[in-house]
Amino acid sequence: MKRWLHEAGHLIRLGAVMGIGVLLFLFVQRLMVPAGFGQFGHYRPAALQDVRSRPLTYAGQDACAMCHEPVVKLRATGRHVGVSCEACHGPQYKHTDDPTANKPKPLVVADLCRRCHEADEAKPKGFKQVKTQEHSGGVSCDGCHQPHRPKV
């Protein structure tokens, strides 16, 4: 019995250290996690107000379609139908707010196409990929391809 108590002392000390660790963790967690966290799943309720206080940057697909209907119709028949306008053209809320004062920057087409279509083994096999240096021979992508309605 005496030997058992002596050996159990190691377990008691280990349990005490682990108990102190758990209490320390709970204390730090209480300090670090914002109030209300977990009320709506893995989100904090105040995040909605934080997001609402930020200025808008993206206009959304419908805002583009109001003025650029021919381009939207053209794109609807091509392979880029599921790609948002602002994925290529960038945030355009300021442009929709005042189109004459806030013109979008001209696009560097080769850089833009390369973002999605440069050959990479990590991309799905069915996704159109090219090695741009070998593919184009120095010609800009839009010299052969129509960006809003690519054929291939």
C-alpha positions in Angstrom: 0.0 0.0 0.0 2.8 2.4 0.9 4.6 1.6 -2.4 1.3 2.2 -4.3 0.9 5.7 -2.6 4.5 6.5 -3.4 3.9 5.6 -7.1 0.5 7.3 -7.1 2.2 10.6 -6.0 3.6 11.0 -9.6 0.1 10.6 -11.0 -1.3 13.0 -8.4 1.3 15.6 -9.4 0.7 15.0 -13.1 -3.1 15.4 -12.5 -2.5 18.7 -10.6 -0.3 20.1 -13.4 -2.9 19.1 -16.0 -5.7 20.6 -13.9 -3.8 23.9 -13.5 -3.2 23.9 -17.3 -6.9 23.5 -18.0 -7.8 26.3 -15.6 -5.2 28.5 -17.2 -6.5 27.7 -20.6 -10.1 28.5 -19.6 -8.9 31.8 -18.0 -7.0 32.9 -21.2 -9.9 31.8 -23.4 -12.3 33.9 -21.3 -10.0 36.9 -21.9 -9.5 36.4 -25.6 -12.8 35.2 -27.0 -15.3 38.1 -27.6 -18.6 38.2 -25.8 -21.4 36.6 -27.8 -19.1 34.4 -29.8 -20.8 31.2 -30.6 -24.3 32.7 -30.3 -24.8 32.3 -34.1 -22.5 29.3 -34.7 -18.8 30.1 -35.3 -19.4 33.9 -35.6 -19.6 36.8 -33.3 -22.8 38.9 -33.4 -20.9 42.2 -33.5 -19.2 41.2 -36.7 -22.3 42.1 -38.7 -22.1 45.7 -37.4 -18.4 45.8 -38.2 -19.0 44.7 -41.8 -21.9 47.2 -42.2 -19.6 50.1 -41.1 -17.1 49.4 -43.9 -17.5 51.2 -47.2 -18.8 49.2 -50.1 -16.3 48.1 -52.7 -18.0 45.5 -54.9 -21.1 46.5 -56.9 -22.3 43.0 -57.7 -23.3 41.3 -61.0 -26.7 43.0 -61.3 -25.2 46.5 -61.1 -22.9 45.6 -64.1 -25.8 44.1 -66.0 -27.9 47.3 -65.8 -25.5 49.3 -68.1 -23.5 46.5 -69.9 -26.3 44.3 -71.0 -24.8 43.3 -74.4 -21.6 42.1 -72.7 -23.7 40.2 -70.1 -25.6 38.5 -73.0 -22.4 37.6 -74.8 -20.8 36.2 -71.7 -23.9 34.1 -70.9 -23.2 32.0 -74.0 -19.5 31.4 -73.2 -17.3 29.5 -70.8 -17.0 32.5 -68.5 -20.7 32.5 -67.6 -20.0 31.6 -64.0 -17.3 34.2 -63.5 -18.3 37.5 -61.9 -17.5 40.7 -63.8 -15.6 42.0 -60.7 -13.4 38.8 -60.6 -11.6 40.2 -63.7 -12.4 43.9 -63.6 -11.9 44.4 -59.8 -14.2 46.1 -57.3 -16.5 48.5 -59.2 -18.8 50.1 -56.6 -17.3 53.5 -57.1 -17.9 53.1 -60.9 -21.5 52.3 -60.4 -21.9 55.2 -58.0 -20.5 57.7 -60.6 -19.6 56.0 -63.9 -18.1 59.2 -65.6 -15.8 60.1 -62.7 -14.7 56.6 -61.8 -13.6 54.8 -64.9 -12.2 51.3 -64.5 -8.5 50.9 -65.1 -7.5 49.3 -68.4 -6.8 45.6 -67.9 -3.5 43.9 -68.7 -5.1 41.0 -70.5 -2.1 38.6 -70.4 -1.7 39.0 -66.6 -5.4 38.7 -66.1 -5.8 35.4 -68.1 -2.6 34.0 -66.6 -4.2 34.2 -63.1 -6.6 31.5 -63.8 -5.3 29.7 -66.9 -1.5 29.3 -66.2 -0.8 25.5 -66.2 -0.6 24.1 -62.7 -0.9 20.5 -61.6 -3.0 21.5 -58.6 -5.9 22.6 -60.9 -8.6 20.2 -62.1 -7.7 18.3 -65.2 -10.8 19.5 -67.1 -9.9 23.1 -66.5 -8.4 24.9 -69.6 -4.7 25.5 -68.8 -1.8 26.7 -70.9 1.9 27.5 -70.5 1.5 31.1 -71.5 5.1 31.6 -72.5 4.8 28.8 -75.0 1.2 29.2 -76.0 1.0 32.8 -77.1 4.3 33.4 -78.9 4.1 37.0 -77.5 0.6 37.7 -78.8 -1.8 39.1 -76.2 -4.6 36.7 -75.2 -7.3 38.9 -76.6 -5.5 38.8 -80.0 -6.9 35.3 -80.5 -9.5 34.8 -77.8 -12.6 36.9 -76.9 -12.4 37.3 -73.1 -16.2 37.7 -72.6 -16.9 34.6 -74.7 -14.0 32.4 -75.2 -14.5 29.5 -77.6 -12.1 27.1 -75.8 
